[in-house]
């Protein structure tokens, strides 16, 4: 039986689930491990707080840029649509190409593996068991999202509220400790990095690590076609979401550094678990449970968002038409959801997700830079009429563009071979795009 051609995506997401998508997608596992890397580079309480504040502020600037573009282009697809409309379909295609083969699918596989590894803390799993658990999580959540945007968004809201509440509880318990009860009572080793060793290079590296911990804020724009009043709802969700995450990140780092000696924060490979152990007995188990909860929620957000881009590409004729079909009952891009789930699961079993993701993730910031530059272009274009305009323009867009440029240049300077390999994966999409256009119509 053929599907009714009139089937369309259903608008049902309001401010709460869209904000939950922003918060829940950003807060995955990074904040529970990343602080050690940043503290090692900038070994002082003030320095660490400043890095997280600047990273949050730059993410907020990016969210402002994205908010204006989302209010102007409310079609499903988000960043893909922005790049398509501002520059050329080939630029939008390259974003979708990088997303599917490595950028989005790679992070989906990586987060799923982190989830499975923490499950193994409670249930004995070998390497194969971890892979099966990771792929199973992807497929289960893909099945939930297959059956309707309401199911996926409700699950996202529940997990986001739960993880933020748990983080809030940890912050409250940590800050409630009397001075000297924990960190001050522990022996403090000599600082691993002297303050004088901090340079502009280490500051930039710390800032990049912080910005990566904020990754995923833009994904809410992918579901614009299923959001009620997207020109107002998505900008508000972006702004509220990034503010909530920034507060959580700064407060959590304050707890880490309040509870643990500085050298322990720097050397720890599981700083959140070590802090929880210092607060209460069995804290490591509690924190492992929180990471499972947090990564599961982040997985759901990533799974919900990605297929909307592939759906939009198919609608534009830049992907197989069947990938753009909408389920007549569930009103979801069901085939795009299946396509993403199968490929991400395959990456889990091949073990190539880490190499693909690490090589290409910086390229995301090249596209972010293009997106911010696009705001300058669009402001001069007749007919451009966003429902929301960035306050502080052009400074806000300019600073975010500069941050994106610094990240890209840093990658080429510090790891030139990896950077070239990653960029090569993306640029491989250029000939594919023109071959695709040249194919016989209907093929």
Secondary structure, DSSP 8 states (H G I E B T S, - for coil): ----TT------B-HHHHHHHHHHHH-SSGGGTHHHHHHHHS-SHHHHHHHHHHHHHHHHHHHHHHHHHHHH--STTTHHHHHHHHT-HHHHHHHHHHIIIIIHHHHHHHHHHHHHHHHTTTS---HHHHHHHHHHHHHHHHHHHHT-HHHHHHHHHHHHHHHHHHHHHHHHHHHHS-TTSSGGGS-----SS-GGG--HHHHHHHHHHHHHHTTTGGGGGGGGGGBTTHHHHHHHHHHHHHHHHHHHHHHHHHHHHHHS-HHHHHH-SSHHHHHHHHHSTTHHHHHHHHHHHHHHHHHHHHHHHHHHHHHHHHHTTSS-GGGG---TTT-S-HHHHHHHHHHHHHHHHHT-HHHHHHHHTTHHHHHHHHHHHHHHHHHTSTT---SS--TTTTHHHHHHHHHHHHHHHHHHHH-HHHHHHHHHHHHHHHHHHHHHHHS-TT-
